[in-house]
Amino acid sequence: MRIFDHPNMVNFVCPICGKSDDKPVCLIPIWGTNSEESKLTFEARQYHIDCIDLCEYNINGKVLINQVIKHPELNNESEENNGI
């Protein structure tokens, strides 16, 4: 995955956190946007790197790579949830 130090700020909003902070991003291809002529060229969307977390699981010799998305409403730590 190629990481860019700064997003293209024109109309940029991270789809996960909903913010347009100037911090490292990666481009993630949008499935189905490639053409017949160029099967490897896709439209892509920018995501903040710190909004994406990848994990590898090895279960009985089979490897699964899982993407964990940090949704702001589900991962928001409030004072009442601290220490839980």
Beta strands, then each sheet from edge to edge (+ up, - down):
strand 1: 3-4
strand 2: 25-29
strand 3: 44-48
strand 4: 52-59
strand 5: 62-69
sheet 1: 1+ 2- 3+
sheet 2: 4+ 5-
end
